[in-house]
Amino acid sequence: MPRAYFADYEAYEDGHAVAWGQAVLTCAAHDDADEVIARLRQQAADRQGVPRAAIRLRSVCRL
């Protein structure tokens, strides 16, 4: 059964938060936590047009 995750994030540039938002991810139940976090950060980075390293996940919840 697939699992869904919700994340609240901030995007940083030069040490300052420049954007924020939310991301939702549905993935297989066997995906490990590191992969889930990486995919959420990449989704947020793609949406904000910044590198993945610029994304700080403020919270992640399994739905």
C-alpha positions as CSV (number, residue, x, y, z in Angstrom):
1,M,0.0,0.0,0.0
2,P,1.4,3.4,-0.9
3,R,2.3,6.0,1.8
4,A,1.7,9.7,1.5
5,Y,3.9,12.4,3.1
6,F,3.3,16.2,3.7
7,A,6.3,18.5,4.2
8,D,6.5,22.2,5.1
9,Y,9.7,23.8,3.8
10,E,11.7,27.0,3.5
11,A,14.2,27.9,0.7
12,Y,17.3,29.7,1.8
13,E,19.7,32.0,-0.2
14,D,22.7,33.6,1.5
15,G,21.5,32.5,4.9
16,H,18.1,34.1,4.6
17,A,14.7,32.4,4.0
18,V,13.5,33.6,0.5
19,A,10.6,31.3,-0.1
20,W,8.4,28.8,1.7
21,G,5.8,26.3,0.8
22,Q,4.5,22.8,1.1
23,A,5.1,19.5,-0.7
24,V,3.2,16.3,-0.9
25,L,4.7,12.9,-1.9
26,T,3.2,9.5,-2.5
27,C,5.6,6.6,-2.5
28,A,5.9,2.9,-1.9
29,A,5.7,1.6,1.6
30,H,9.2,0.1,1.3
31,D,11.0,3.4,0.4
32,D,13.4,4.3,3.2
33,A,13.3,7.5,5.1
34,D,16.4,9.0,3.4
35,E,14.9,8.5,0.0
36,V,11.6,10.1,1.1
37,I,13.4,13.2,2.5
38,A,15.6,13.5,-0.6
39,R,12.5,13.3,-2.9
40,L,10.6,15.9,-0.8
41,R,13.6,18.3,-0.9
42,Q,14.0,17.8,-4.6
43,Q,10.4,18.5,-5.3
44,A,10.6,21.7,-3.2
45,A,13.8,22.8,-4.9
46,D,12.3,22.2,-8.4
47,R,9.3,24.2,-7.5
48,Q,11.3,27.1,-6.1
49,G,14.1,27.0,-8.7
50,V,16.9,26.5,-6.2
51,P,19.4,23.7,-5.5
52,R,18.2,20.9,-3.2
53,A,20.8,22.0,-0.6
54,A,18.9,25.3,-0.2
55,I,15.8,23.6,1.1
56,R,15.1,23.2,4.8
57,L,12.3,20.9,5.7
58,R,10.6,22.3,8.7
59,S,8.3,19.3,9.3
60,V,7.4,16.1,7.6
61,C,4.2,14.2,8.4
62,R,3.0,10.8,7.2
63,L,-0.6,11.1,6.1
